[in-house]
Amino acid sequence: MNKIYCNNGCQQEFTISGLKIEKLSGNVERHYIECPHCGEKYTSYYLNDTMKKVQQEIKALQKKPSLKIKQRNRLLKLKRKMQMMNQTLKAKMEAGTSETH
């Protein structure tokens, strides 16, 4: 099990028991872990409807036993797109909050 320290809160060690999901405006989901001692929340990532579709396409390609070159290139392109979308959404969401993560 993964143990981490609550750096922004109580400074205690805790075990990650799984990600929690918070629904935000604009069909955005915030996936985070929470310190069981003080309740400090640490955001893992944000996800919107467009990103969910890309994520489903990535999973479908990853399930295939062997990929042709064109499919491998598509998978790499989708993964890069997902990373860029994640960075953009995270910056947008955290610009509107006073939290530091």
N, CA and C atoms as a LAMMPS dump frame, in Angstrom:
ITEM: TIMESTEP
0
ITEM: NUMBER OF ATOMS
303
ITEM: BOX BOUNDS ff ff ff
-5.0000000000000000e+02 5.0000000000000000e+02
-5.0000000000000000e+02 5.0000000000000000e+02
-5.0000000000000000e+02 5.0000000000000000e+02
ITEM: ATOMS id mol type element x y z
1 1 1 N 0.837 -1.189 0
2 1 2 C 0 0 0
3 1 3 C 0.883 1.255 0
4 2 1 N 0.388 2.287 -0.647
5 2 2 C 1.142 3.529 -0.749
6 2 3 C 0.878 4.429 0.453
7 3 1 N 1.957 4.846 1.093
8 3 2 C 1.836 5.779 2.216
9 3 3 C 2.424 7.114 1.788
10 4 1 N 1.736 8.177 2.177
11 4 2 C 2.213 9.522 1.882
12 4 3 C 2.053 10.388 3.126
13 5 1 N 2.633 11.575 3.051
14 5 2 C 2.533 12.535 4.148
15 5 3 C 1.612 13.669 3.745
16 6 1 N 0.862 14.157 4.691
17 6 2 C -0.034 15.284 4.48
18 6 3 C 0.8 16.562 4.596
19 7 1 N 1.407 16.96 3.491
20 7 2 C 2.311 18.114 3.478
21 7 3 C 1.616 19.443 3.725
22 8 1 N 0.388 19.586 3.235
23 8 2 C -0.317 20.866 3.334
24 8 3 C -1.196 20.974 4.579
25 9 1 N -1.306 19.888 5.334
26 9 2 C -2.205 19.896 6.483
27 9 3 C -1.511 19.493 7.768
28 10 1 N -1.885 18.326 8.282
29 10 2 C -1.485 17.894 9.623
30 10 3 C -0.093 17.271 9.709
31 11 1 N 0.56 17.067 8.588
32 11 2 C 1.918 16.505 8.539
33 11 3 C 1.982 15.037 8.961
34 12 1 N 0.855 14.354 9.007
35 12 2 C 0.832 12.948 9.395
36 12 3 C 0.91 12.044 8.168
37 13 1 N 1.409 10.84 8.38
38 13 2 C 1.479 9.846 7.326
39 13 3 C 0.128 9.14 7.224
40 14 1 N -0.276 8.814 5.975
41 14 2 C -1.497 8.035 5.794
42 14 3 C -1.39 7.167 4.557
43 15 1 N -2.236 6.159 4.507
44 15 2 C -2.267 5.218 3.393
45 15 3 C -3.345 5.644 2.406
46 16 1 N -3.002 5.628 1.131
47 16 2 C -3.974 5.968 0.094
48 16 3 C -4.961 4.814 -0.035
49 17 1 N -6.218 5.117 0.157
50 17 2 C -7.237 4.07 0.097
51 17 3 C -8.02 4.109 -1.215
52 18 1 N -7.726 5.033 -2.074
53 18 2 C -8.42 5.157 -3.355
54 18 3 C -8.756 6.605 -3.648
55 19 1 N -9.034 6.859 -4.916
56 19 2 C -9.382 8.211 -5.336
57 19 3 C -10.855 8.488 -5.063
58 20 1 N -11.135 9.704 -4.668
59 20 2 C -12.515 10.17 -4.516
60 20 3 C -12.817 11.062 -5.713
61 21 1 N -14.092 11.194 -6.019
62 21 2 C -14.505 12.001 -7.169
63 21 3 C -15.471 13.075 -6.708
64 22 1 N -15.187 14.307 -7.135
65 22 2 C -16.057 15.446 -6.846
66 22 3 C -16.553 16.002 -8.174
67 23 1 N -17.867 16.143 -8.319
68 23 2 C -18.464 16.707 -9.531
69 23 3 C -18.413 18.227 -9.44
70 24 1 N -17.857 18.841 -10.475
71 24 2 C -17.755 20.29 -10.543
72 24 3 C -18.604 20.809 -11.693
73 25 1 N -18.715 22.109 -11.806
74 25 2 C -19.515 22.696 -12.877
75 25 3 C -18.895 22.401 -14.24
76 26 1 N -19.718 22.396 -15.268
77 26 2 C -19.248 22.155 -16.624
78 26 3 C -18.937 20.69 -16.891
79 27 1 N -19.577 19.784 -16.158
80 27 2 C -19.345 18.346 -16.29
81 27 3 C -17.886 17.95 -16.088
82 28 1 N -17.23 18.63 -15.177
83 28 2 C -15.848 18.326 -14.834
84 28 3 C -15.836 17.512 -13.546
85 29 1 N -14.983 16.494 -13.515
86 29 2 C -14.797 15.689 -12.312
87 29 3 C -13.407 15.951 -11.763
88 30 1 N -13.324 16.112 -10.466
89 30 2 C -12.041 16.259 -9.778
90 30 3 C -11.759 14.928 -9.074
91 31 1 N -10.671 14.286 -9.423
92 31 2 C -10.261 13.029 -8.8
93 31 3 C -9.144 13.366 -7.815
94 32 1 N -9.335 12.966 -6.555
95 32 2 C -8.396 13.382 -5.516
96 32 3 C -8.289 12.343 -4.407
97 33 1 N -7.261 12.521 -3.565
98 33 2 C -7.144 11.745 -2.333
99 33 3 C -7.33 12.721 -1.184
100 34 1 N -7.739 12.187 -0.042
101 34 2 C -8.025 13.039 1.108
102 34 3 C -7.347 12.47 2.351
103 35 1 N -6.713 13.348 3.12
104 35 2 C -6.086 12.939 4.368
105 35 3 C -7.187 12.556 5.356
106 36 1 N -7.13 11.335 5.902
107 36 2 C -8.162 10.923 6.847
108 36 3 C -8.059 11.617 8.208
109 37 1 N -6.916 12.254 8.471
110 37 2 C -6.707 12.918 9.757
111 37 3 C -7.28 14.336 9.782
112 38 1 N -6.99 15.102 8.73
113 38 2 C -7.41 16.509 8.741
114 38 3 C -8.331 16.893 7.585
115 39 1 N -8.508 15.989 6.6
116 39 2 C -9.406 16.28 5.492
117 39 3 C -8.786 17.057 4.347
118 40 1 N -7.481 17.329 4.39
119 40 2 C -6.804 18.033 3.292
120 40 3 C -6.954 17.215 2.011
121 41 1 N -7.31 17.899 0.916
122 41 2 C -7.524 17.224 -0.367
123 41 3 C -6.356 17.493 -1.306
124 42 1 N -5.905 16.441 -1.979
125 42 2 C -4.809 16.52 -2.944
126 42 3 C -5.328 16.039 -4.298
127 43 1 N -5.395 16.948 -5.261
128 43 2 C -5.936 16.63 -6.58
129 43 3 C -4.968 15.764 -7.365
130 44 1 N -5.503 14.679 -7.915
131 44 2 C -4.73 13.814 -8.79
132 44 3 C -4.879 14.302 -10.237
133 45 1 N -6.131 14.467 -10.669
134 45 2 C -6.388 14.971 -12.017
135 45 3 C -7.844 15.406 -12.149
136 46 1 N -8.117 16.119 -13.238
137 46 2 C -9.468 16.537 -13.592
138 46 3 C -9.859 15.81 -14.87
139 47 1 N -11.161 15.622 -15.083
140 47 2 C -11.641 14.902 -16.255
141 47 3 C -12.942 15.54 -16.713
142 48 1 N -13.046 15.811 -18.022
143 48 2 C -14.301 16.323 -18.571
144 48 3 C -14.839 15.341 -19.61
145 49 1 N -15.971 15.644 -20.209
146 49 2 C -16.623 14.721 -21.137
147 49 3 C -15.748 14.404 -22.351
148 50 1 N -15.085 15.402 -22.899
149 50 2 C -14.215 15.194 -24.056
150 50 3 C -13.065 14.259 -23.697
151 51 1 N -12.493 14.456 -22.531
152 51 2 C -11.383 13.623 -22.092
153 51 3 C -11.846 12.183 -21.853
154 52 1 N -13.067 12.008 -21.386
155 52 2 C -13.604 10.663 -21.169
156 52 3 C -13.685 9.895 -22.484
157 53 1 N -14.084 10.588 -23.548
158 53 2 C -14.173 9.941 -24.863
159 53 3 C -12.789 9.522 -25.348
160 54 1 N -11.805 10.388 -25.18
161 54 2 C -10.435 10.07 -25.578
162 54 3 C -9.92 8.894 -24.741
163 55 1 N -10.231 8.916 -23.454
164 55 2 C -9.819 7.844 -22.547
165 55 3 C -10.414 6.497 -22.981
166 56 1 N -11.666 6.492 -23.405
167 56 2 C -12.312 5.264 -23.871
168 56 3 C -11.637 4.741 -25.138
169 57 1 N -11.277 5.64 -26.027
170 57 2 C -10.606 5.233 -27.262
171 57 3 C -9.223 4.643 -26.967
172 58 1 N -8.519 5.249 -26.016
173 58 2 C -7.207 4.727 -25.607
174 58 3 C -7.366 3.316 -25.042
175 59 1 N -8.333 3.129 -24.157
176 59 2 C -8.566 1.812 -23.542
177 59 3 C -8.915 0.76 -24.593
178 60 1 N -9.724 1.14 -25.576
179 60 2 C -10.111 0.202 -26.633
180 60 3 C -8.885 -0.241 -27.431
181 61 1 N -8.006 0.69 -27.744
182 61 2 C -6.79 0.339 -28.482
183 61 3 C -5.857 -0.52 -27.631
184 62 1 N -5.775 -0.213 -26.341
185 62 2 C -4.889 -0.96 -25.457
186 62 3 C -5.362 -2.391 -25.246
187 63 1 N -6.647 -2.658 -25.41
188 63 2 C -7.19 -4.003 -25.224
189 63 3 C -6.871 -4.927 -26.389
190 64 1 N -6.549 -4.353 -27.542
191 64 2 C -6.266 -5.175 -28.711
192 64 3 C -4.961 -5.942 -28.491
193 65 1 N -4.95 -7.222 -28.885
194 65 2 C -3.759 -8.039 -28.641
195 65 3 C -2.512 -7.561 -29.385
196 66 1 N -2.681 -7.107 -30.595
197 66 2 C -1.535 -6.559 -31.334
198 66 3 C -2.012 -5.406 -32.207
199 67 1 N -1.216 -4.375 -32.228
200 67 2 C -1.591 -3.178 -32.978
201 67 3 C -0.735 -3.033 -34.228
202 68 1 N -1.383 -2.619 -35.282
203 68 2 C -0.648 -2.291 -36.512
204 68 3 C 0.031 -0.944 -36.299
205 69 1 N 0.945 -0.605 -37.145
206 69 2 C 1.722 0.644 -37.007
207 69 3 C 0.793 1.848 -36.936
208 70 1 N -0.202 1.885 -37.797
209 70 2 C -1.142 3.012 -37.818
210 70 3 C -1.886 3.111 -36.479
211 71 1 N -2.273 1.971 -35.907
212 71 2 C -2.982 1.962 -34.629
213 71 3 C -2.056 2.379 -33.487
214 72 1 N -0.8 1.938 -33.523
215 72 2 C 0.161 2.354 -32.488
216 72 3 C 0.384 3.856 -32.53
217 73 1 N 0.488 4.396 -33.739
218 73 2 C 0.66 5.846 -33.897
219 73 3 C -0.564 6.596 -33.378
220 74 1 N -1.752 6.058 -33.645
221 74 2 C -2.99 6.663 -33.157
222 74 3 C -3.019 6.657 -31.629
223 75 1 N -2.6 5.535 -31.03
224 75 2 C -2.569 5.415 -29.579
225 75 3 C -1.615 6.429 -28.966
226 76 1 N -0.429 6.566 -29.526
227 76 2 C 0.534 7.549 -29.024
228 76 3 C 0.001 8.969 -29.16
229 77 1 N -0.648 9.245 -30.284
230 77 2 C -1.228 10.572 -30.517
231 77 3 C -2.326 10.866 -29.487
232 78 1 N -3.172 9.869 -29.217
233 78 2 C -4.251 10.048 -28.237
234 78 3 C -3.693 10.258 -26.831
235 79 1 N -2.644 9.544 -26.476
236 79 2 C -2.03 9.714 -25.152
237 79 3 C -1.444 11.11 -24.997
238 80 1 N -0.787 11.606 -26.037
239 80 2 C -0.242 12.974 -25.986
240 80 3 C -1.37 13.996 -25.883
241 81 1 N -2.444 13.77 -26.651
242 81 2 C -3.603 14.671 -26.613
243 81 3 C -4.191 14.693 -25.213
244 82 1 N -4.309 13.521 -24.593
245 82 2 C -4.869 13.422 -23.247
246 82 3 C -4.001 14.18 -22.245
247 83 1 N -2.683 14.063 -22.35
248 83 2 C -1.786 14.783 -21.446
249 83 3 C -1.955 16.291 -21.597
250 84 1 N -2.041 16.761 -22.836
251 84 2 C -2.206 18.2 -23.079
252 84 3 C -3.551 18.686 -22.543
253 85 1 N -4.596 17.91 -22.779
254 85 2 C -5.926 18.283 -22.291
255 85 3 C -5.945 18.315 -20.761
256 86 1 N -5.273 17.356 -20.151
257 86 2 C -5.21 17.292 -18.694
258 86 3 C -4.482 18.505 -18.125
259 87 1 N -3.353 18.864 -18.709
260 87 2 C -2.593 20.028 -18.24
261 87 3 C -3.413 21.308 -18.385
262 88 1 N -4.081 21.452 -19.514
263 88 2 C -4.886 22.646 -19.774
264 88 3 C -6.052 22.752 -18.792
265 89 1 N -6.768 21.641 -18.594
266 89 2 C -7.92 21.65 -17.688
267 89 3 C -7.476 21.879 -16.244
268 90 1 N -6.378 21.258 -15.844
269 90 2 C -5.874 21.433 -14.479
270 90 3 C -5.52 22.899 -14.234
271 91 1 N -4.816 23.507 -15.177
272 91 2 C -4.438 24.917 -15.037
273 91 3 C -5.679 25.803 -14.954
274 92 1 N -6.669 25.517 -15.788
275 92 2 C -7.909 26.301 -15.797
276 92 3 C -8.655 26.157 -14.467
277 93 1 N -8.776 24.919 -13.981
278 93 2 C -9.529 24.675 -12.756
279 93 3 C -8.815 25.255 -11.532
280 94 1 N -7.514 25.119 -11.481
281 94 2 C -6.774 25.581 -10.3
282 94 3 C -6.53 27.083 -10.326
283 95 1 N -6.687 27.711 -11.47
284 95 2 C -6.58 29.171 -11.54
285 95 3 C -7.785 29.814 -10.866
286 96 1 N -8.889 29.064 -10.826
287 96 2 C -10.104 29.581 -10.218
288 96 3 C -10.238 29.256 -8.736
289 97 1 N -9.206 28.632 -8.147
290 97 2 C -9.252 28.283 -6.718
291 97 3 C -8.048 28.855 -6.009
292 98 1 N -8.108 28.838 -4.707
293 98 2 C -6.978 29.329 -3.914
294 98 3 C -6.135 28.177 -3.383
295 99 1 N -6.456 26.937 -3.831
296 99 2 C -5.72 25.772 -3.355
297 99 3 C -4.348 25.702 -4
298 100 1 N -3.404 25.131 -3.289
299 100 2 C -2.081 24.895 -3.842
300 100 3 C -1.795 23.406 -3.786
301 101 1 N -1.462 22.818 -4.922
302 101 2 C -1.173 21.384 -4.993
303 101 3 C 0.074 21.158 -5.802
